[in-house]
Amino acid sequence: MTAGLVVMLLSATAALFLAVRGLQSRGLSFENKAVMAVVWIAIITALAFILGRFAA
């Protein structure tokens, strides 16, 4: 494992931890969190698709 990969994995883990803590502090219900997760998945998927089309 390269040093860059380790740093990337640690950074992604830290960002995920901070995002989860931020959602917990808002006191949202599970349903609202699930809707937000689906929306973010849709945004990221659409962005990946669009960027993939431009890269081709």
C-alpha positions in Angstrom: 0.0 0.0 0.0 1.4 3.4 -1.0 1.6 6.3 1.3 -0.8 8.3 -1.0 -3.4 5.5 -0.7 -3.2 5.4 3.1 -3.6 9.2 3.2 -6.6 9.0 0.9 -8.3 6.3 2.9 -7.7 8.2 6.2 -9.0 11.4 4.7 -12.2 9.7 3.3 -12.8 8.1 6.7 -12.3 11.4 8.6 -14.7 13.1 6.1 -17.3 10.4 6.6 -17.0 10.6 10.4 -17.5 14.4 10.3 -20.5 14.1 8.0 -22.2 11.5 10.2 -21.5 13.5 13.4 -23.0 16.6 11.6 -26.2 14.7 10.8 -26.4 13.4 14.3 -26.1 16.9 15.8 -29.2 18.1 13.8 -31.5 15.6 15.4 -33.0 14.4 12.1 -35.3 11.4 11.9 -34.1 8.2 10.2 -36.5 8.9 7.3 -35.0 12.3 6.7 -31.5 10.9 6.8 -32.5 8.2 4.3 -34.0 10.7 1.9 -30.8 12.8 2.2 -28.6 9.7 1.5 -30.7 8.8 -1.6 -30.5 12.4 -2.9 -26.7 12.5 -2.5 -26.3 9.1 -4.1 -28.4 10.4 -7.1 -26.3 13.6 -7.3 -23.0 11.7 -7.2 -24.2 9.1 -9.7 -25.4 11.7 -12.1 -22.2 13.7 -11.8 -20.1 10.6 -12.4 -22.1 9.7 -15.5 -21.8 13.2 -16.9 -18.1 13.4 -16.2 -17.7 10.0 -17.7 -19.4 11.1 -20.9 -17.1 14.1 -21.2 -14.0 12.0 -20.6 -14.8 9.6 -23.5 
